[in-house]
Amino acid sequence: MMFEHGKSHAIKNTLHGMFLVGLVLLTNPLAAQETDREVPVNRRVLPIAAPWQPPIKTLDARDATAPPVFKVEAPKDAPNVVIIMIDDLGFGGTSAFGGVTPTPTFDRLAKNGLRYNHFHSTALCSPTRQALLTGRNHHSVNMGSITEIATSFPGQTGKLPESCAKLPEILRLNGYSTAHFGKCHEVAVWEISPSGPLTRWPTLSGFDKFYGFLGGETNQWSPAIYDGITPVDNPAKGDPDYHFMNDMTTQAINWIRAQQSLTPDKPFFTYFVPGATHAPHHVPESFIKKHEGKFDAGWDVMREQIFDNQKRLGVIPKNAELAEKPEDIKDWDDLSPKEKKLFSRQAEVFAAFLDMADFEIGRLVDAIDELGELDNTMIVFIAGDNGTSAEGGMNGMYNEMTYFNGVEETVDDMLQHYDEWGSASTYPHMAAGWAVCFDSPFTWTKQVASNYGGTRQGTVIHWPAGIKAKNGLRQQWHHVIDIAPTVLEAAGLPQPRIVNGVGQRPMEGVSMLYSFDDAQAADRHLVQYFEIMGNRGVYYDGWFAGTVHMYPWAPPRNKLLDDVWELYHVAEDFSMANNLAAKHPEKLKELQEVFLSEAVKYKVLPIDDRRQLRLNAKLAGRPTLMGDRTSLTVYEGLGFLPENDFIDTKNRSFEIVAEIETQGKETNGVIVSQGGRFGGWSLYLKEGKPVYTYNYLGLESYSVTSKDVLPVGKSTLQLDFAYDGKSADGQPKLGAGGTATLKVNGQPVGSGNVEKTQFAIWSADETANVGLDRETSVSPDYTEESSKFTGKIDKVTLTVK
């Protein structure tokens, strides 16, 4: 009720102010011409209201003076702002923070700006991104985890509240041009369809321009991307050298050039967030070759090297210790020759991906420089939205989707793809040992919110017009929620109280501007909680307490109440190497109480560690587009649908009935498909003959083909899949095989066995489509270009049983 009262009070103040302005104009009509100068712009209420104009009583326009044109402008000298954030990269990833992979663009900005060595994320992508863009904690904006495992609990719904407007919306309504390029993993999965609502998509939540992908990752060679809200068909357009990282950079450069050409006095805000270095690690061979042999010494030696570099560069204290590796990570010397060969290759490709990302970001920075705007552009470059990912498990993966479907890839299996690792024929992730290495000097990785290995990010701020220091080091403690307040203060803008008619929750971060020209300034961010899937902790004025509840590669180790907490005096122990819980139990208890207080305040409770259960939308309690429907009828042209927005045929019998018109042997193309090269299914025609192909994780493929060509004209094509869903004891069986039968006009024309099926997920980015197979192709019988159906599809009905 206090919030509502505050909102009401703000509205009353606003109306009162408007009344006073109107009163001045009524009593002094001449004041109307001076309104813009005499009445300050109210930037606390957005959109900014145009000043009231008195009625004009003059008949002839020649005898009247026109009032000034009302326009919203940013404050004088407000800087351009560019926020760059790498994906899945830990503290020891960039060379400016001790990394072994050269990152010349990041280093260039560091040498001419400031490095922050106590800057933090949330430990997971979607929560970090929503927190960064709103200036609020991730549970405050309902992003306790990723939207794919959202629940109905407050703090976990995956839906941004209207009371927490994003930074780009605030800037746009204050006279900025705004654009977003790359990854957007903040849209609820059940809202990624033509049915919307689209209000939480980038272009309806603050960005004038969006060019990128929705979700956690995308195939860099064949991405599923949008331009605004419009799907981009086949973005490669036949270019064999196409790569999304290059494409998105070109798009960003072109937009900034156009914006500056057309409105040079208008500042721009660019949010540039590539999919690199998140899996799949896709990178051109030319970059990979540069790193061949660089990681043969192994992750233990490289970790020590990064640690030494960090001390030499001064980004960690001279007395810092290298924290122990997690107990599950083997010593490099204990690995077999085959393991060392494979794992070295994985690191080479990862480093190449980072190298490419830094190179492309260099193109963006150079373009801004060429426009003469680099000095007055505040670039915030965050090297990671969380620590490096250990989700590849102990061995890594040729196809990341095998992990989600419970399939363990052996080293021998993956070595068969050694020469193609990182190419379009792979969808790879590296072994967890490398994640620990690149998160040096800390123990843990992405997902582990209770350790700085999961949350500490090397960060650079470059703004020659606003920062006097060069190559400076700032050691104040900060968090991603501090970026939005920093940008607003730099631009001379207040935090709004009302945006689009909705009262706003105050930002929970603090501006970092106080530290720009004062290296010794006292910290202002003194308390910060962390929580991801039960991994939880709290920072409190130089101390950190937390518990590692769940490893990235394993289920929870304990019940929540049985978790063992650790305590670190991080003001003196940079790397969290010395657990003081036993020595200072009273301090640990104090911080545990602080955590609970913050958890209640910011909607963190209840803590939900049900990782597998939350994949099931019905059990998790989140909305789905399909709900309890057992049948879906679709029409030609519908597509670009993620699997969360399409009927689920996994682990059950189903049928597909397609009403089509063909021209005999001349007819080709896909009728309906889902997924792609690394897992999916497709019903299509090849030279007039019906074919059903089930692609099992890109590892095995099963096809049923009709012997006969369809008759010319109308036909009803049917695919029946009889699932072998019972085990010997009669219990449901996941991932079982089945029998696929093709029928034409009710008559069987082919049948075959599908030995195994994917029980959990098709893909993180591939979509379902009617009349086409977008992104990568389920079957080698066609490409995206040749998959377009050449007949006519009246309708397709999918029914699950």
Secondary structure by P-SEA (a helix, b strand, c coil): caaaaaaaaaaaaaaaaaaaaaaaaaacccccccccccccccccccccccccccccccccccccccccbbbbbccccbbbbbbbbbcccccccccccccccccaaaaaaaaabbbbcccccccccaaaaaaaacccccccccccccccccccccccccccccccccaaaaaaaacccccccccccccccccccccccccccccccccccccccccccccccccccccccccccccccccccccaaaaaaaaaaaaaaaaaaccccbbbbbbcccccccccccccaaaaaaccccccccaaaaaaaaaaaaaaacccccccccccccccccccccccaaaaaaaaaaaaaaaaaaaaaaaaaaaaaaaaaaaccccccbbbbbccccccccccccccccccccccccccccaaaaaaaccccccccccccccaaaaaaaaccccccccccccccccccbbbbbbccccccccccccccccccaaaaaaaaaacccccccccccccccccccccccccccccccccccbbbbbcccccccccccbbbbbcccccccccccccccbbbbbbccccccccccccccccaaaaaaaaaaaaaaaaacccccccccccccccccccccccccccccbbbbcccccccccccccccccccbbbbbbccccccccccccccccccccbbbbbbcccbbbbbbbccccbbbbbbbcccccccbbbbbbbbbbcccccccccccbbbbbbbbbccccccccccccccccccccccbbbbcccccccccccccccccccccccccbbbbbcc
